[in-house]
Amino acid sequence: QVQLVESGGGLVQAGGSLRLSCAASGVIFSITDVAWYRQAPGKQRELVAGITSGGRTNYADSVKGRFTISRDNPKKTVYLQLNLLKPEDTAVYYCYTMYYSRAYWGQGTQVTVSS
């Protein structure tokens, strides 16, 4: 069974940093593309960053230059480094993958940035 478990969220002041982790199980991780999404209160869920099985990355314009996505295949983990955080980055961050035509989401981790 595919599972994605996020961790690393928390409360941080504006300008601070956090590192989120997404640990996967039940997948052949090395062939799996993974993405991070976020959802702020009253807003739609939006793509933050993605990384392919080959390591190619893409980012939302709002986080380019501040966030970095990476992966560690032996650990079956994808990371999202959040730097220069802003209050508008406050949201629940979700890990997502599509595996054999099925979509899977983690439970989410809360990131709160105070001004």
ZIDAMO-V32857 format. One record per backbone hydrogen bond with DSSP energy under -0.5 kcal/mol. NH is the residue of the N-H (numbers start at 0). CO is the residue of the C=O. Records with the same first field share a line. If there is no record, write none. Layout:
# ZIDAMO-V32857
NH=CO, CO
This chain:
# ZIDAMO-V32857
2=24
4=22
5=3
6=20
9=109
11=111
13=113
14=84
15=12
17=81
19=79
20=6
21=77
22=4
23=21, 75
24=2
28=26
30=27
31=28
32=30
33=50
34=95
35=48
36=93
37=45
38=91
42=39
45=37
47=35
48=35
49=57
50=33
51=55
54=51
57=49
59=47
62=59
63=59
65=62
66=62
67=80
69=78
71=76
75=71, 72
76=71
77=21
78=69
79=19
80=67
81=17, 79
82=65, 80
83=14
84=15
88=85
89=86
90=110
91=38
92=90, 108
93=36
95=34
96=103
97=32
98=96, 101
101=98
103=96
105=94
106=3
108=92
110=90
111=9
113=11, 111
